[in-house]
């Protein structure tokens, strides 16, 4: 059985680092980045393998997270160097 590929895209410039997505992530693969965005916040970044549950997408008040699954997720992950 093929592995269910998923990844997330995060609009770092719009992220205000509210951290609501971090504790709801079942595999705990979201964290605050070491760098700052244009607004002076440390945006959230993906730091592991996403399961595609969409919990982060559902709780984000600013709609900065998109979840990608399947062939697009594979391409996105490869482009990101993951």
N, C-alpha and C positions, 0 to 999 in steps of 0.2 A: 504494500500500500504506500502511495507517495505521501511525502510529508506535506502538511498543509502550510504553504508559505504565506507569510503576511509581514508587512512592515508599516510604519507610519511616516507621514510627511508632516512636519511641524513648521508653521510660518513663524520663524524665530523673531522677526521684527515686530509681530503683533502679540507675542506671548508676554504676559505681565507677571509671570512666575508666581501665580496664585497657589501652585502645587496641588490643586484638587485632583489632578490626574495621577499623581505619583502613588498615593496609597490605594487607589482603586484598581491598579494594574495587577492582575493575578500573578503573572510571572515576575513582577517587580523589576521591569527592564527600563523604566523611565527614571531620569534623574535630572537635577539642575546642571546645566553646562558650567564650565569653568570660565567662559567668556561672557561678556555683556552684549545685549542687543542695542539698537539705536535709541531705545527709550530708557536705557540704563538698568534693565532687568537681566537676570541670568535666565535665559530660556530653558525650557525642558528639552532633553535630548533622549534619543533611543540608545540604550546601552546593553543590548542583548537581543535575543530572538523573540519577536512578537508572535502571539498566538492568534491575533485577529479578533479578539473578543469585543472590541469597540467600546470598552468601558471608558477609556480616556476621551474618546470622541464624544460620548454621551454626557460627560460631566464638564467638559471645557466650556466656560461661559462666553469665551470670545471666539469660538469656532476656528481655532488655529491648528487643530489636529485633523488629519484625514487618515483613514485606515485603508490599505491596499492589500488585496488578496489575489492569489493565483498567479498567472503569467506576468501581470503587471508588477506584482510584488517582487517576483524574482528579478525582473529587470531593474526595478527601483533599488533593491538591495545590492545588486551588482554594481550599479552606478555609484552608490554611496560608499562602496568599498567594504561593505559588511560581510 
